[in-house]
């Protein structure tokens, strides 16, 4: 990670940990900036099969997120044997309670059933993040005060449903780290490379009257994609502010885009410049290098 630029490293960490943290009920109604900090503060650890993650001897001081593999949660019976109470797979998590409260003894044992890639969130790191987000700190404290696990999970799922209803009633937005935007940026990069190579070559070396309908389709389809990209960036592409809060208001998105200085260049890319050549054919010989 030290050899990777900071902004690339941050995007990679968010992309890798987003599915795990997003699937965790414990952080369901927390602030987006808080959740992003959690994603960037986890440590990657690999474990072999049959490794005891939580034992009776040492109380846990970390929360565990499973990226790959399977983990079994167990309790010790009176005859010193172990009973499996739950099996966890990818994107599951456990031991979240020790982040807010210091455990004197682990309430269960955890063992890897297969080779696992697990991301760990330490209590000390978590508490430093909590100081920056008092709203999330209050919410998580209320959740952990409920001793009945079923009541706690019902409360969390209720908060998730309420948050989902609020999101549906709010303005539409595109998450900057969502799968759609990652695929969209790749598509725009491909169209940009096409425009940089194919269009100048065709204008310089090919007869204009020999241009096939396929070339014309790709040209104008690329212009349409560039214009759609301009709309996305101007009104729908959410961003994180200096406090790591996700900003989704269209007015704030436009203001940030306008001050970035990219508006004129993105608009210029979307304009169908070749239309001027079609309207004024006499300009074509000036653009060709062939004899």
N, C-alpha and C positions, 0 to 999 in steps of 0.2 A: 504493500500500500504506500510505502514511503516514496517509491519511484513514480507513482501515478499522480498527476495533477489533482489538487484538492477538489475541484468541481467535478471531475470525472469519478474520483473515489467516492464522493458523496452520492452521486447518482447511482453508482454501482451498489453501494450499501443499501440505499433505499429500495432499489429494484430487488435485491436478494432477500431482504428482511420484510418487505411489505406484506407478503402473503401470510407470514407467520404472525406478525403483530396485528394485522387486520382481522385475523381469525380468532383473536383472543378476546373473549367476553370481558375480561377484567378491565380492558382499556376502551370499552365500547363507546362511552359517552364523553371521553376526555377530549381536550382541545387538540386540534390538528397539529399545532406547533409542539405540544408535549409529545404526541405520538411520533412525530418526526425525530425529535431528540432521542426517544427510546430506540428508534431504528438505527440511529447513528452511534449509539453507545453500547451496543452488544458486541460480544466477543465470540469468535468461531472456535469450536473445539470438536475434535473427532474422538470417538470412543469405539472400542472393540465390542464384540458381542459378549453378553453375560457380565458386563461391568456394572458394579453397584454404584449408582449415582448418589442415592440417598441411603444412609445406613442408620442404625440405632445409636451409633457412637458419636457422630458429629452433626449437630443441627445445621441445616442448610442456611446459607446467607445469600442465595442467588435464585433467580427464576430461570427456568429452562424452556427453550423453544426448539421444537424438533423440525429440522429442515428435511432430513432424510432418515429413514430407518423406523424401527418400532421400539417402544419403551413400555414396560409393564410396571404398573403401580401395585404394591403388595402390602399386606398387613401380616404381622407375626401372630400366629395362633398360640394357644396355651402350651401346646406340645413342641414349641419352638420351630414348627414348620411354617411355611409361608403360603398365603392364599392370595391369588391374583384377583384384585378388585376392579381393575380397569386396564385396557390395552389402548395405547396411544400411537397414532401414526403421524405422518408428515403434517405440519402446520398446527399440531396440537401443542399445548404448553402445560406446565404444572409448577407447583411450589410458589405461586404468586403471593400467597399469604405472608411468606417470610420477608417480603419487601417492605411491608408496612409495619409488621410486628416482628420482634425478635423471638424466634422459636427456641424454647428450652429443649425440645425434643421433636424430631420429625414425626408428623402424624401418620406417615406412611413411608414405605420404602420404594425405591425406584431402581429398576434394573433394565439394561439394554437387552432387547431380545435379538437384535441384529446389529451389525455395524451401523453406527449412527453419526450423522453430522448435526450437532446441536449448537445453538447460539445461546450464550449465557448473559444474563443481565444481573450484575452484582448489586447488592443492597446499598452499598456506599455510593455507587454511581447513580442509582435510582433516586436516593434521597437528595443528592445535589440537584438533580433535574427538578424534583418536586418543589424546591425553594423558588424556582423561577415561575412556577405555575400554581398559584394558590388555589385556583378553582378546581383543578384536577386533584390537588392534595386533599381538599375537603371531600370531594366525591369518593375517592378511593378509601378514605378513612371511614366514611359512612358505610361503604360496602363491607369492609372487613369487620365492622362492629356487629354485624348480623351473624350469629353463630350457626343458624340453621342454613345449611348449604343450599337446600332447595329454594328457600326464600331469597337467598342472595342471588342465585342464578335467575329466578323469576324476575327480580328487580332489575337485573342487568338486561335481560331480554326485553323487558318493558321499556327501558331507556333506549335500547337499540331501535325498537319499533317507533318510538316517538321521534328519535333523531331521523329515521328514514322518512317518516311522514313530513317532517319539517324540511328535509332536503328536497322531497318531491314537490312541495309547494313553493320552494324558492326558485330563483333563476337558474337556468341551465348553465353548466360550466364544464370545462375539460380539465381533468387533473394533470398537472405537468409530468407526473411520473406514472400515469396510467398506461395500460397496454396499448390503447388506441393511439395516444400521442407518440409513443415510442415507434409504433408502426408507421404513423403519419410522417414523422421526421425522416424515417428511412425512405419513404416514397418521395418526399420532396427532394431529398438528396439525390435520388436516382434521376428525377426529372431535371434537376439542375445540371448534373453531369451530361445528360443528353443535350441540353440546350447549349452547353459550353463547347461540345464537340461536334455534334451532328449539324446544328443549324449553321455555324460559320463555314463548315466544309461544304455543305450543299449550296449556300449562297455564292461561295467563291469558285466552285469547280463544276457545278451542274447547271445545265440549261434550265431556265425557269419553266419553259413550256413542257419540259419532260418530267416535272415533279408529279409523282403519283398522288392519288387521293390518300394513300396511307401516310405519306409524309405530312400532308395538310392536317389529317386527323390528329396525329401525334402532336403537331405544333399547337393546335388550338386546344387540345385536351390538356397539354401541359400548362398553357395560359390559364385555363379554367382551374386547374389544381393550385396554381400560384395565387389566383384570386381567392379561392376558398381558404388557403393558408393565411392570407391577409385578414379575412373575416374572422377566422379562428383566433388569431393573435390579437385582433383589435377588440373582440367582445367576449370571447369564451375561455381563453387560456388562463386559468387561475395561476397564481404565483404565491410564493412565500415572502412575507415582509421581513423587516429586520429583526422582529421578535419571533420568527419561525411560525407565524400564524398564516393559515391558508386564506388568501384573499380571493373571493369569488364574485364580488360586485362588478357588474359590467362597466360602470363608470370608473371605478378604480383601475380595472384592467386596461381600459382605453387611455386613461391618464398616464399610466406607466409606459404603455406602448408608444404614446405620442412623445414622451420625454426621452425615449431610448434613441431617437434619431433614425430609426429603421423604416419608418412609414413610407417615405418617398422612394426608398430603394425597393421595397417590397411591391409598391404600386407599379413602379417602372418595370419590374419583372413580369407583372401580370398583364401589361398592355400588349396587344397583338401588333407588334411593330411591322411584321411582314405584311399586314393589311395595306400599309401605305405603298409597298412595292406592287401589290396587286392592283391598286387603284391608279398608280402612275407607272406603267410598264417601262417608260423611258429611263427610269432610275436604275433598272436592272444592269445595263452594261457597265455602269460605274461601280457596281458591286462585284463584278466577276473578274477573276484574275486570268481565266483561260483566254487563249487567242483563237 
